[in-house]
Amino acid sequence: MVVQNGIVKSGYLSDGTRISDLIDLENGYISARVIGDPEIYRLEMDKIFAKVWVPVAHESEIPSKGDYVLRYIGDEEVIVSRSEYGEIHVVLNACTHRGMPVCRSERGNTSHFRCPYHGFTYRQDGQLIGVPAHREAFGDALNKDLYSLVRARVAVYKGLIFATFNESAPSLEEYLGSLKWYLDMMLHHTEEGMEVIGVPQRWVIKSNWKLGGDNFVGDAYHTFMTHYSAVQLKIVPSGDPKFAYYGVHVSCENGHGLGLIGGPPEVEIPPYYGTPQEIVEKIERTLSKDHQKAFRRLAYIHGTIFPNMSFGYFTWATEDGKRPGAYLTLRQWVPRGPHEMEVFTWVLVEKESPDWWKELARETFVRTFGASGMLEQDDAEMWSNITRATKGHIASRKLKFIYRMGIDRKPDQGEWPGPGVVYQGDYSEANQLNIWRQWAKLMSE
């Protein structure tokens, strides 16, 4: 054990293992121990979720003054609300008196939050404004100004709300880096941008939280096997089992990354995900020429905002003879211990879209990547079984995952108009190694 002054040395586990030794980026091997080790999980809450910007909600979920939703930063429950002045706040859902949650509804509208234990009352910004029998109970021993709810820093990018409890974290724009170019394209390709349809679907998977982000950031390779039934059912517009290969693989700063897939050359893909013509006109008025060049012939985008929000911009034909639907899904992998996560998943569509297009988007999402969706079930089975198979002592110490796909390939910008480190073809594990590089950096600090 590597101990200094009775404390395990930073960058090491209690048995003396150096965390950086679990990640071999140069040769493309990752120890299975990083998935389900309880000590690693506890460190992640401190080293990662307490330090970085985490996406928690979308502005369209709290459009009116007083609106709120409950969300998570790591395993910390937070209230995301819009104040009477229209400002967005994120506060820890724990009363400063005894720690009781002051909000017990998943969403709603209110002017204040009142603790059901002793009645301490707070504004949306966390300011303590009411204490029952204040003078009789506390006299001058409790200054309300000193006991606000624990506040997070908040920043919004293209409607997506981020929060961090780290006062020293860089600005959100610096943290996102070149990923901003792609978020602009997905979240704000019309004047009014995207909006969430309904409430997020939620379910629990017996899987470590990192497997979802690892999969979405760069694993296009799994689609021809895990999702081959989608080819057989003609949900995808090609019988080519390599349909997920035809595109680019982009690594961004701070562990972010994405893949952008157009389809085989012989397949004709409707422009801009087949959106109605009135939306196409808005897209071409809003996006830059470079954005239009990138966005016009895409059918699938998959990626991850480090640490635990992934996104998918997809088009699918889920009913024979029916027009394909398209949607953007945001997906947060909420940690619930080393061997379990709760999935929050939203469906978004252009705010200006006609109602029939929004309904088609919602229906297509439910059939594919909703809680009961066929493609969602495919992935969940894989991740839960990986977690089960690798949590034992031998597997976690002896097994190394292979991340060597494309390891000898050099970045190649080609004609791709967007920023980041670009690789031609979406069969690569550069993005996964990019995530693990950021994970190891933070875990070793």
Buried (B, 14 or more C-beta within 10 A) or exposed (E): EBEEEEEBBEBBBEEEBEBBEBBBBEEBBBBBBBBBBEBBBEBBBEBBBBBBBBBBBBBBBBEEBBBBBBBBBBBBBBBBBBBEEEEBBBBBBBBBBEEBBBBEEEBEEBEEBBBEEBEBBBBBBBBBEBBEEEEEEEEEEBEBEEBBBBBBBBBEBBBBBBBBBEEEBBEBEEBBBBBBBBBBBBBBBBEBBBBBBEEBBEBEBBBBBBBBBBBBBBBBBEBBEBBEEBBEEEBBBBEBBBBBBBBBBBBBBBBBBBBBBBBBEEBEBBBBBBBBEEBBEBBBEBBEEBBBBBBBBBBBBBBBBBBBBBBBBBBBBBEEEEEBBBBBBBBBBBBBBBBBBBBBBBBBBBBBBEEEBBBBBBBBBBBBBBEEBBBBEBBBEBBBEBBBEBBEEEBBEEBBBEBEBBBEBEBEBEEBBBBBBBBBBBBBBBBBBBBBBBBBBBBBE
